[in-house]
Amino acid sequence: MVKFSIAGLLMLAATADAFTPRQSMATRAVPLSQSSKAATNIEEVTSTTTVGEMQKPKEKILKEPALWEYNFGLQDPQIPLPHGIIKDVTPPETFQITEEQIRTLEEDGVVHIKGVFDEEWVDYLRKATAYQVDHPHFWAFAGTASKLYDYIQRNVWQTNSAFARFYYHSAMGHVLAQCGRTDEIRVSTDLLMVNPNKGFKWHQDNQNGPITWDEGIRFWITMDETPKDYGAPVYLKGSHFNTAV
């Protein structure tokens, strides 16, 4: 199952494993050829030999694109917007949430708001994500190399126009403005994550700019089913009041 998700931060306005051979061991790295297609597997086989003993070869599989396969600058996949929206012309959509949902966020630090985006919006985001994976941006280089996700890129809204249009034309802004009891919000950063390969243990996110916890709202959007045993995040209620990690 392919997992797509977007996480981000909006500002309110008004152990890697390593193999180290012993000194008595000889190593031999045999790199295999790579095609020019992005995200093609690269295989590196490292054979180890000890005196009088043969060990099973260790195999390392790398999936990230080669450096020359990344894109630089602004990307625009030219994906039609849902609901007959005309880019940069049609006003942003709205979605009314309840006072109870706002209070839940304020008290618990997290709230699940369902039904904000219909199938057309989800399909739009999936197409934008598929394009991004097929045309990786250089800003994804460090994250993809970490192997935590098949593809991961921060600030995708600044490099892919499809995501920027999603933030402007969808009801995202209206929902988050209501959550923050404000008339205006500004995107600080977002993060596109595709296919998590490793789970994260309990942690507390740090800010990526001069924003205090009461000035920012983090959001999470899934583009696929996220059952609790795979893919769904777990939040510790009230942890937004913590004074230390």
Protein Blocks (a to p, Z undefined) as FASTA:
>chain_A
ZZdddddddddehiacdddddfkbccddddddddfbehiacddddddddehiacdddddd
dfbdcfklpcedjddehpacehhiaehkaccddddddfklmmmmmmnopacdehkbcfkl
mmmmmmmmmmmmmmccfklmmmmmnomambdcehklmmmmklmmmmmmmmmlmmmmmmno
pabdcdfbdcddehifbdcdddddddfbjcdfklcccddddfbdcdfkgopacddehklm
pcbZZ
